[in-house]
């Protein structure tokens, strides 16, 4: 019986890099690993002998052997593995965090096109926003930006391994660059085969950022100035989870009260209503 493919494949992560000497960036990783393995097995061999034995240009491998450098793609794979992002299962804590961060890119964040550094806007809970817990769970340090700028939402960004996180989220289907420029934006590919808990967490994180609550009713509206096909895809995901209606309108989704209750979402103005009834 064939092995189940990994959710996050190290080859896909490597291929988010541009490695000029290699058509396939993952080939640089394989060459690096072969060189380091050969060097450990033949400690008396120098770079010239290793170059000849493995048929890899000496100028390429000398920095690996003499200064401890490694291809960026190989470093990213090592970091992702150390953080528990590779060989991860859907319900592992590390993937719960990554799934939540992907949802936050879609619903309240972005990945910079030039640097691949992700940024996440805090929602109405500010420093108690769930994205902070997700970054903690992912094993990352972070900092806050624009806290004193009234015209901008406060953002949180990782301060270590930021580009590796951005690349990992991109492998999982998070969009790179301004989402408004992506006419073919679709939800992450892994949600199709993910278990209920993974899809539910994605939706809850999404609605926590994008959902608008109302003082007089329990429906939740989501303003989405994206394609109708994207809005229908999002509505179908929510309906499949809760078996309750979600209406697609012009630049908007309406999550019915029944759907919101099935998701366990607490109405934001419930305490006000109780006080008014009293």
Phi and psi in degrees as GROMACS dihedral restraints (atoms count N, CA, C in turn):
[ dihedral_restraints ]
;  ai    aj    ak    al  type     phi  dphi    fc
    3     4     5     6     1   -66.9    20    10
    4     5     6     7     1   150.0    20    10
    6     7     8     9     1   -67.5    20    10
    7     8     9    10     1   147.6    20    10
    9    10    11    12     1   -71.5    20    10
   10    11    12    13     1   129.8    20    10
   12    13    14    15     1   -63.7    20    10
   13    14    15    16     1   148.3    20    10
   15    16    17    18     1   -66.8    20    10
   16    17    18    19     1   151.4    20    10
   18    19    20    21     1   -65.4    20    10
   19    20    21    22     1   -47.4    20    10
   21    22    23    24     1  -111.1    20    10
   22    23    24    25     1   108.7    20    10
   24    25    26    27     1   -89.8    20    10
   25    26    27    28     1   128.6    20    10
   27    28    29    30     1   -60.2    20    10
   28    29    30    31     1   -28.1    20    10
   30    31    32    33     1   -66.1    20    10
   31    32    33    34     1   -39.9    20    10
   33    34    35    36     1   -67.3    20    10
   34    35    36    37     1   -38.9    20    10
   36    37    38    39     1   -62.8    20    10
   37    38    39    40     1   -45.7    20    10
   39    40    41    42     1   -58.8    20    10
   40    41    42    43     1   -37.4    20    10
   42    43    44    45     1   -78.8    20    10
   43    44    45    46     1     2.9    20    10
   45    46    47    48     1   -81.2    20    10
   46    47    48    49     1    -6.9    20    10
   48    49    50    51     1   -96.1    20    10
   49    50    51    52     1   157.4    20    10
   51    52    53    54     1  -108.0    20    10
   52    53    54    55     1   112.4    20    10
   54    55    56    57     1  -115.6    20    10
   55    56    57    58     1    98.4    20    10
   57    58    59    60     1   -54.3    20    10
   58    59    60    61     1   -35.2    20    10
   60    61    62    63     1   -77.0    20    10
   61    62    63    64     1    -8.6    20    10
   63    64    65    66     1  -130.8    20    10
   64    65    66    67     1   136.0    20    10
   66    67    68    69     1   -68.1    20    10
   67    68    69    70     1   -37.7    20    10
   69    70    71    72     1  -111.2    20    10
   70    71    72    73     1   112.1    20    10
   72    73    74    75     1   -56.8    20    10
   73    74    75    76     1   -27.8    20    10
   75    76    77    78     1   -68.6    20    10
   76    77    78    79     1   -24.5    20    10
   78    79    80    81     1   -63.6    20    10
   79    80    81    82     1   -32.4    20    10
   81    82    83    84     1   -64.4    20    10
   82    83    84    85     1   -37.9    20    10
   84    85    86    87     1   -64.2    20    10
   85    86    87    88     1   -45.9    20    10
   87    88    89    90     1   -64.1    20    10
   88    89    90    91     1   -39.8    20    10
   90    91    92    93     1   -64.0    20    10
   91    92    93    94     1   -44.2    20    10
   93    94    95    96     1   -60.0    20    10
   94    95    96    97     1   -45.9    20    10
   96    97    98    99     1   -64.7    20    10
   97    98    99   100     1   -38.5    20    10
   99   100   101   102     1   -64.8    20    10
  100   101   102   103     1   -42.0    20    10
  102   103   104   105     1   -64.4    20    10
  103   104   105   106     1   -46.2    20    10
  105   106   107   108     1   -68.1    20    10
  106   107   108   109     1   -34.9    20    10
  108   109   110   111     1   -67.3    20    10
  109   110   111   112     1   -44.3    20    10
  111   112   113   114     1   -63.9    20    10
  112   113   114   115     1   -41.5    20    10
  114   115   116   117     1   -64.2    20    10
  115   116   117   118     1   -37.0    20    10
  117   118   119   120     1   -70.5    20    10
  118   119   120   121     1   -30.6    20    10
  120   121   122   123     1   -83.8    20    10
  121   122   123   124     1   -18.8    20    10
  123   124   125   126     1  -132.0    20    10
  124   125   126   127     1    70.6    20    10
  126   127   128   129     1   -62.7    20    10
  127   128   129   130     1   -17.3    20    10
  129   130   131   132     1   -91.8    20    10
  130   131   132   133     1    -2.6    20    10
  132   133   134   135     1   -86.2    20    10
  133   134   135   136     1   136.4    20    10
  135   136   137   138     1   -91.8    20    10
  136   137   138   139     1  -179.6    20    10
  138   139   140   141     1   -63.2    20    10
  139   140   141   142     1   -33.2    20    10
  141   142   143   144     1   -66.2    20    10
  142   143   144   145     1   -44.7    20    10
  144   145   146   147     1   -66.8    20    10
  145   146   147   148     1   -39.9    20    10
  147   148   149   150     1   -67.1    20    10
  148   149   150   151     1   -39.3    20    10
  150   151   152   153     1   -58.9    20    10
  151   152   153   154     1   -44.6    20    10
  153   154   155   156     1   -67.6    20    10
  154   155   156   157     1   -41.1    20    10
  156   157   158   159     1   -66.0    20    10
  157   158   159   160     1   -37.3    20    10
  159   160   161   162     1  -102.1    20    10
  160   161   162   163     1    -4.6    20    10
  162   163   164   165     1    58.1    20    10
  163   164   165   166     1    47.7    20    10
  165   166   167   168     1  -123.2    20    10
  166   167   168   169     1   133.6    20    10
  168   169   170   171     1   -52.3    20    10
  169   170   171   172     1   134.8    20    10
  171   172   173   174     1   -60.6    20    10
  172   173   174   175     1   -40.2    20    10
  174   175   176   177     1   -61.1    20    10
  175   176   177   178     1   -24.0    20    10
  177   178   179   180     1   -78.5    20    10
  178   179   180   181     1   -36.0    20    10
  180   181   182   183     1   -94.9    20    10
  181   182   183   184     1   -17.1    20    10
  183   184   185   186     1   -57.7    20    10
  184   185   186   187     1   -45.5    20    10
  186   187   188   189     1   -61.1    20    10
  187   188   189   190     1   -33.9    20    10
  189   190   191   192     1   -64.9    20    10
  190   191   192   193     1   -39.1    20    10
  192   193   194   195     1   -85.0    20    10
  193   194   195   196     1   -34.3    20    10
  195   196   197   198     1  -101.8    20    10
  196   197   198   199     1   -27.5    20    10
  198   199   200   201     1  -119.6    20    10
  199   200   201   202     1     2.1    20    10
  201   202   203   204     1    75.9    20    10
  202   203   204   205     1    12.6    20    10
  204   205   206   207     1   -75.7    20    10
  205   206   207   208     1   166.1    20    10
  207   208   209   210     1  -151.4    20    10
  208   209   210   211     1   158.0    20    10
  210   211   212   213     1   -58.4    20    10
  211   212   213   214     1   144.4    20    10
  213   214   215   216     1   -55.6    20    10
  214   215   216   217     1   -39.5    20    10
  216   217   218   219     1   -64.7    20    10
  217   218   219   220     1   -38.5    20    10
  219   220   221   222     1   -66.6    20    10
  220   221   222   223     1   -39.2    20    10
  222   223   224   225     1   -63.9    20    10
  223   224   225   226     1   -41.1    20    10
  225   226   227   228     1   -62.1    20    10
  226   227   228   229     1   -41.7    20    10
  228   229   230   231     1   -63.5    20    10
  229   230   231   232     1   -42.3    20    10
  231   232   233   234     1   -62.9    20    10
  232   233   234   235     1   -43.6    20    10
  234   235   236   237     1   -64.2    20    10
  235   236   237   238     1   -46.9    20    10
  237   238   239   240     1   -60.8    20    10
  238   239   240   241     1   -38.8    20    10
  240   241   242   243     1   -67.7    20    10
  241   242   243   244     1   -42.9    20    10
  243   244   245   246     1   -61.9    20    10
  244   245   246   247     1   -33.3    20    10
  246   247   248   249     1   -83.8    20    10
  247   248   249   250     1    -2.8    20    10
  249   250   251   252     1    82.3    20    10
  250   251   252   253     1    19.3    20    10
  252   253   254   255     1   -86.8    20    10
  253   254   255   256     1   -20.6    20    10
  255   256   257   258     1   -95.7    20    10
  256   257   258   259     1   156.0    20    10
  258   259   260   261     1    55.5    20    10
  259   260   261   262     1    33.7    20    10
  261   262   263   264     1   -97.2    20    10
  262   263   264   265     1   150.0    20    10
  264   265   266   267     1  -104.2    20    10
  265   266   267   268     1   161.0    20    10
  267   268   269   270     1   -55.0    20    10
  268   269   270   271     1   -39.7    20    10
  270   271   272   273     1   -96.1    20    10
  271   272   273   274     1     5.1    20    10
  273   274   275   276     1   -68.2    20    10
  274   275   276   277     1   148.8    20    10
  276   277   278   279     1   -55.2    20    10
  277   278   279   280     1   -40.3    20    10
  279   280   281   282     1   -63.6    20    10
  280   281   282   283     1   -38.4    20    10
  282   283   284   285     1   -78.0    20    10
  283   284   285   286     1   -32.2    20    10
  285   286   287   288     1   -55.5    20    10
  286   287   288   289     1   -43.1    20    10
  288   289   290   291     1   -65.2    20    10
  289   290   291   292     1   -47.0    20    10
  291   292   293   294     1   -65.2    20    10
  292   293   294   295     1   -40.7    20    10
  294   295   296   297     1   -59.8    20    10
  295   296   297   298     1   -43.2    20    10
  297   298   299   300     1   -63.6    20    10
  298   299   300   301     1   -39.7    20    10
  300   301   302   303     1   -69.7    20    10
  301   302   303   304     1   -36.2    20    10
  303   304   305   306     1   -60.5    20    10
  304   305   306   307     1   -45.8    20    10
  306   307   308   309     1   -58.5    20    10
  307   308   309   310     1   -36.4    20    10
  309   310   311   312     1   -73.3    20    10
  310   311   312   313     1   -29.2    20    10
  312   313   314   315     1   -64.6    20    10
  313   314   315   316     1   -43.6    20    10
  315   316   317   318     1   -66.2    20    10
  316   317   318   319     1   -36.0    20    10
  318   319   320   321     1  -110.0    20    10
  319   320   321   322     1   -12.4    20    10
  321   322   323   324     1  -167.0    20    10
  322   323   324   325     1    28.0    20    10
  324   325   326   327     1  -154.7    20    10
  325   326   327   328     1  -168.3    20    10
  327   328   329   330     1  -162.9    20    10
  328   329   330   331     1   162.3    20    10
  330   331   332   333     1  -119.0    20    10
  331   332   333   334     1   119.4    20    10
  333   334   335   336     1   -62.1    20    10
  334   335   336   337     1   133.2    20    10
  336   337   338   339     1   -65.3    20    10
  337   338   339   340     1   -37.5    20    10
  339   340   341   342     1   -77.9    20    10
  340   341   342   343     1   -40.3    20    10
  342   343   344   345     1  -108.7    20    10
  343   344   345   346     1   -17.4    20    10
  345   346   347   348     1    62.0    20    10
  346   347   348   349     1    24.4    20    10
  348   349   350   351     1   -85.8    20    10
  349   350   351   352     1   126.7    20    10
  351   352   353   354     1   -85.1    20    10
  352   353   354   355     1   146.8    20    10
  354   355   356   357     1  -128.9    20    10
  355   356   357   358     1   144.6    20    10
  357   358   359   360     1  -130.5    20    10
  358   359   360   361     1   121.9    20    10
  360   361   362   363     1   -75.2    20    10
  361   362   363   364     1   137.3    20    10
  363   364   365   366     1   -73.7    20    10
  364   365   366   367     1   144.7    20    10
  366   367   368   369     1   -88.5    20    10
  367   368   369   370     1  -163.3    20    10
  369   370   371   372     1   -62.1    20    10
  370   371   372   373     1   -17.7    20    10
  372   373   374   375     1   -81.8    20    10
  373   374   375   376     1    -5.0    20    10
  375   376   377   378     1    53.6    20    10
  376   377   378   379     1  -120.9    20    10
  378   379   380   381     1   -72.6    20    10
  379   380   381   382     1     1.0    20    10
  381   382   383   384     1  -105.2    20    10
  382   383   384   385     1    12.9    20    10
  384   385   386   387     1   -62.1    20    10
  385   386   387   388     1   145.5    20    10
  387   388   389   390     1   -64.6    20    10
  388   389   390   391     1   -22.2    20    10
  390   391   392   393     1   -62.9    20    10
  391   392   393   394     1   -28.8    20    10
  393   394   395   396     1   -67.5    20    10
  394   395   396   397     1   -42.8    20    10
  396   397   398   399     1   -62.3    20    10
  397   398   399   400     1   -38.0    20    10
  399   400   401   402     1   -65.7    20    10
  400   401   402   403     1   -41.2    20    10
  402   403   404   405     1   -64.1    20    10
  403   404   405   406     1   -39.6    20    10
  405   406   407   408     1   -60.2    20    10
  406   407   408   409     1   -46.9    20    10
  408   409   410   411     1   -63.7    20    10
  409   410   411   412     1   -30.3    20    10
  411   412   413   414     1   -77.6    20    10
  412   413   414   415     1    -6.8    20    10
  414   415   416   417     1    83.0    20    10
  415   416   417   418     1    28.3    20    10
  417   418   419   420     1  -116.2    20    10
  418   419   420   421     1   144.5    20    10
  420   421   422   423     1   -85.1    20    10
  421   422   423   424     1   155.6    20    10
  423   424   425   426     1  -153.9    20    10
  424   425   426   427     1   169.8    20    10
  426   427   428   429     1  -143.5    20    10
  427   428   429   430     1   163.9    20    10
  429   430   431   432     1  -104.7    20    10
  430   431   432   433     1   147.8    20    10
  432   433   434   435     1  -134.9    20    10
  433   434   435   436     1   149.6    20    10
  435   436   437   438     1    66.6    20    10
  436   437   438   439     1    22.9    20    10
  438   439   440   441     1   -61.8    20    10
  439   440   441   442     1   -29.8    20    10
  441   442   443   444     1  -103.7    20    10
  442   443   444   445     1    14.8    20    10
  444   445   446   447     1  -107.1    20    10
  445   446   447   448     1   107.4    20    10
  447   448   449   450     1   -63.0    20    10
  448   449   450   451     1   -29.3    20    10
  450   451   452   453     1   -84.4    20    10
  451   452   453   454     1    -2.0    20    10
  453   454   455   456     1  -130.5    20    10
  454   455   456   457     1   146.7    20    10
  456   457   458   459     1   -71.5    20    10
  457   458   459   460     1   145.8    20    10
  459   460   461   462     1   -66.5    20    10
  460   461   462   463     1   135.6    20    10
  462   463   464   465     1  -118.4    20    10
  463   464   465   466     1   155.2    20    10
  465   466   467   468     1  -122.9    20    10
  466   467   468   469     1   137.2    20    10
  468   469   470   471     1  -136.5    20    10
  469   470   471   472     1   145.7    20    10
  471   472   473   474     1   -67.1    20    10
  472   473   474   475     1   144.7    20    10
  474   475   476   477     1  -104.3    20    10
  475   476   477   478     1   -10.0    20    10
  477   478   479   480     1  -131.3    20    10
  478   479   480   481     1   143.2    20    10
  480   481   482   483     1    56.2    20    10
  481   482   483   484     1    31.8    20    10
  483   484   485   486     1   -64.5    20    10
  484   485   486   487     1   -45.6    20    10
  486   487   488   489     1   -69.8    20    10
  487   488   489   490     1   -31.3    20    10
  489   490   491   492     1   -68.5    20    10
  490   491   492   493     1   -38.6    20    10
  492   493   494   495     1   -62.3    20    10
  493   494   495   496     1   -47.0    20    10
  495   496   497   498     1   -58.8    20    10
  496   497   498   499     1   -40.5    20    10
  498   499   500   501     1   -68.2    20    10
  499   500   501   502     1   -38.9    20    10
  501   502   503   504     1   -64.9    20    10
  502   503   504   505     1   -42.8    20    10
  504   505   506   507     1   -64.6    20    10
  505   506   507   508     1   -35.3    20    10
  507   508   509   510     1   -65.9    20    10
  508   509   510   511     1   -39.3    20    10
  510   511   512   513     1   -59.1    20    10
  511   512   513   514     1   -34.6    20    10
  513   514   515   516     1   -80.4    20    10
  514   515   516   517     1    -1.4    20    10
  516   517   518   519     1   107.5    20    10
  517   518   519   520     1     4.6    20    10
  519   520   521   522     1   -70.4    20    10
  520   521   522   523     1   138.2    20    10
  522   523   524   525     1   -73.2    20    10
  523   524   525   526     1   147.0    20    10
  525   526   527   528     1  -105.4    20    10
  526   527   528   529     1   132.5    20    10
  528   529   530   531     1    86.5    20    10
  529   530   531   532     1  -177.6    20    10
  531   532   533   534     1   -60.5    20    10
  532   533   534   535     1   125.6    20    10
  534   535   536   537     1   -67.2    20    10
  535   536   537   538     1   -25.9    20    10
  537   538   539   540     1   -64.5    20    10
  538   539   540   541     1   -21.8    20    10
  540   541   542   543     1   -86.3    20    10
  541   542   543   544     1    -5.5    20    10
  543   544   545   546     1  -101.7    20    10
  544   545   546   547     1    91.2    20    10
  546   547   548   549     1   -67.9    20    10
  547   548   549   550     1   -21.5    20    10
  549   550   551   552     1  -103.8    20    10
  550   551   552   553     1    26.2    20    10
  552   553   554   555     1   -60.0    20    10
  553   554   555   556     1   130.9    20    10
  555   556   557   558     1  -133.0    20    10
  556   557   558   559     1   162.9    20    10
  558   559   560   561     1   -68.9    20    10
  559   560   561   562     1   161.1    20    10
  561   562   563   564     1   -56.6    20    10
  562   563   564   565     1   139.1    20    10
  564   565   566   567     1   -61.8    20    10
  565   566   567   568     1   -32.6    20    10
  567   568   569   570     1   -71.4    20    10
  568   569   570   571     1   -17.8    20    10
  570   571   572   573     1   -64.7    20    10
  571   572   573   574     1   -25.3    20    10
  573   574   575   576     1   -61.9    20    10
  574   575   576   577     1   -38.3    20    10
  576   577   578   579     1  -107.5    20    10
  577   578   579   580     1     2.1    20    10
  579   580   581   582     1   -74.2    20    10
  580   581   582   583     1   153.6    20    10
  582   583   584   585     1   -69.9    20    10
  583   584   585   586     1   167.9    20    10
  585   586   587   588     1   -51.7    20    10
  586   587   588   589     1   -46.0    20    10
  588   589   590   591     1   -60.5    20    10
  589   590   591   592     1   -38.0    20    10
  591   592   593   594     1   -68.1    20    10
  592   593   594   595     1   -45.0    20    10
  594   595   596   597     1   -67.6    20    10
  595   596   597   598     1   -37.2    20    10
  597   598   599   600     1   -64.7    20    10
  598   599   600   601     1   -44.2    20    10
  600   601   602   603     1   -61.9    20    10
  601   602   603   604     1   -40.2    20    10
  603   604   605   606     1   -58.9    20    10
  604   605   606   607     1   -48.0    20    10
  606   607   608   609     1   -64.9    20    10
  607   608   609   610     1   -44.3    20    10
  609   610   611   612     1   -62.5    20    10
  610   611   612   613     1   -42.0    20    10
  612   613   614   615     1   -64.8    20    10
  613   614   615   616     1   -41.0    20    10
  615   616   617   618     1   -61.0    20    10
  616   617   618   619     1   -50.0    20    10
  618   619   620   621     1   -69.7    20    10
  619   620   621   622     1   -29.3    20    10
  621   622   623   624     1   -63.0    20    10
  622   623   624   625     1   -29.3    20    10
  624   625   626   627     1   -91.8    20    10
  625   626   627   628     1   -40.0    20    10
  627   628   629   630     1  -105.1    20    10
  628   629   630   631     1   -16.6    20    10
  630   631   632   633     1   -76.3    20    10
  631   632   633   634     1   136.4    20    10
  633   634   635   636     1  -105.2    20    10
  634   635   636   637     1   122.9    20    10
  636   637   638   639     1   -91.4    20    10
  637   638   639   640     1   161.9    20    10
  639   640   641   642     1  -128.2    20    10
  640   641   642   643     1   147.4    20    10
  642   643   644   645     1   -71.8    20    10
  643   644   645   646     1   -25.3    20    10
  645   646   647   648     1  -112.6    20    10
  646   647   648   649     1    -0.7    20    10
  648   649   650   651     1  -152.3    20    10
  649   650   651   652     1   162.1    20    10
  651   652   653   654     1   -96.3    20    10
  652   653   654   655     1     2.2    20    10
  654   655   656   657     1   -67.9    20    10
  655   656   657   658     1   155.5    20    10
  657   658   659   660     1  -122.9    20    10
  658   659   660   661     1   128.2    20    10
  660   661   662   663     1  -105.8    20    10
  661   662   663   664     1   147.3    20    10
  663   664   665   666     1  -128.8    20    10
  664   665   666   667     1   113.4    20    10
  666   667   668   669     1   -75.9    20    10
  667   668   669   670     1   122.2    20    10
  669   670   671   672     1  -136.2    20    10
  670   671   672   673     1    98.8    20    10
  672   673   674   675     1   -87.1    20    10
  673   674   675   676     1    59.0    20    10
  675   676   677   678     1  -127.1    20    10
  676   677   678   679     1  -174.8    20    10
  678   679   680   681     1   -67.5    20    10
  679   680   681   682     1   155.5    20    10
  681   682   683   684     1   -62.2    20    10
  682   683   684   685     1   -36.3    20    10
  684   685   686   687     1   -63.3    20    10
  685   686   687   688     1   -36.3    20    10
  687   688   689   690     1   -67.0    20    10
  688   689   690   691     1   -45.0    20    10
  690   691   692   693     1   -61.4    20    10
  691   692   693   694     1   -39.8    20    10
  693   694   695   696     1   -68.1    20    10
  694   695   696   697     1   -35.8    20    10
  696   697   698   699     1   -64.9    20    10
  697   698   699   700     1   -42.9    20    10
  699   700   701   702     1   -65.6    20    10
  700   701   702   703     1   -43.6    20    10
  702   703   704   705     1   -61.1    20    10
  703   704   705   706     1   -41.2    20    10
  705   706   707   708     1   -64.9    20    10
  706   707   708   709     1   -36.9    20    10
  708   709   710   711     1   -61.8    20    10
  709   710   711   712     1   -46.3    20    10
  711   712   713   714     1   -66.9    20    10
  712   713   714   715     1   -44.8    20    10
  714   715   716   717     1   -62.1    20    10
  715   716   717   718     1   -38.1    20    10
  717   718   719   720     1   -65.3    20    10
  718   719   720   721     1   -31.4    20    10
  720   721   722   723     1   -71.6    20    10
  721   722   723   724     1   -46.8    20    10
  723   724   725   726     1  -110.1    20    10
  724   725   726   727     1   -10.1    20    10
  726   727   728   729     1    58.4    20    10
  727   728   729   730     1    34.5    20    10
  729   730   731   732     1  -130.8    20    10
  730   731   732   733     1   157.8    20    10
  732   733   734   735     1   -73.6    20    10
  733   734   735   736     1   142.6    20    10
  735   736   737   738     1  -130.4    20    10
  736   737   738   739     1   124.5    20    10
  738   739   740   741     1   -98.4    20    10
  739   740   741   742     1   134.1    20    10
  741   742   743   744     1  -100.7    20    10
  742   743   744   745     1   123.2    20    10
  744   745   746   747     1  -121.1    20    10
  745   746   747   748     1  -167.0    20    10
  747   748   749   750     1   -74.2    20    10
  748   749   750   751     1   109.7    20    10
  750   751   752   753     1    60.0    20    10
  751   752   753   754     1    28.3    20    10
  753   754   755   756     1  -156.5    20    10
  754   755   756   757     1   149.6    20    10
  756   757   758   759     1  -118.9    20    10
  757   758   759   760     1   144.7    20    10
  759   760   761   762     1  -120.3    20    10
  760   761   762   763     1   113.8    20    10
  762   763   764   765     1   -86.3    20    10
  763   764   765   766     1   116.1    20    10
  765   766   767   768     1   -61.0    20    10
  766   767   768   769     1   159.5    20    10
  768   769   770   771     1   -58.1    20    10
  769   770   771   772     1   -39.4    20    10
  771   772   773   774     1   -64.2    20    10
  772   773   774   775     1   -40.3    20    10
  774   775   776   777     1   -66.5    20    10
  775   776   777   778     1   -42.4    20    10
  777   778   779   780     1   -62.3    20    10
  778   779   780   781     1   -42.0    20    10
  780   781   782   783     1   -66.0    20    10
  781   782   783   784     1   -38.5    20    10
  783   784   785   786     1   -64.6    20    10
  784   785   786   787     1   -30.2    20    10
  786   787   788   789     1   -79.9    20    10
  787   788   789   790     1    -7.1    20    10
  789   790   791   792     1    76.2    20    10
  790   791   792   793     1    22.5    20    10
  792   793   794   795     1   -81.1    20    10
  793   794   795   796     1   124.0    20    10
  795   796   797   798     1   -78.2    20    10
  796   797   798   799     1   123.9    20    10
  798   799   800   801     1   -56.6    20    10
  799   800   801   802     1   130.8    20    10
  801   802   803   804     1   -66.5    20    10
  802   803   804   805     1   -25.6    20    10
  804   805   806   807     1  -107.7    20    10
  805   806   807   808     1    18.6    20    10
  807   808   809   810     1   -59.8    20    10
  808   809   810   811     1   -42.2    20    10
  810   811   812   813     1   -62.7    20    10
  811   812   813   814     1   -35.8    20    10
  813   814   815   816     1   -63.8    20    10
  814   815   816   817     1   -43.0    20    10
  816   817   818   819     1   -64.3    20    10
  817   818   819   820     1   -42.3    20    10
  819   820   821   822     1   -60.5    20    10
  820   821   822   823     1   -44.0    20    10
  822   823   824   825     1   -63.3    20    10
  823   824   825   826     1   -39.4    20    10
  825   826   827   828     1   -67.3    20    10
  826   827   828   829     1   -37.3    20    10
  828   829   830   831     1   -66.6    20    10
  829   830   831   832     1   -35.9    20    10
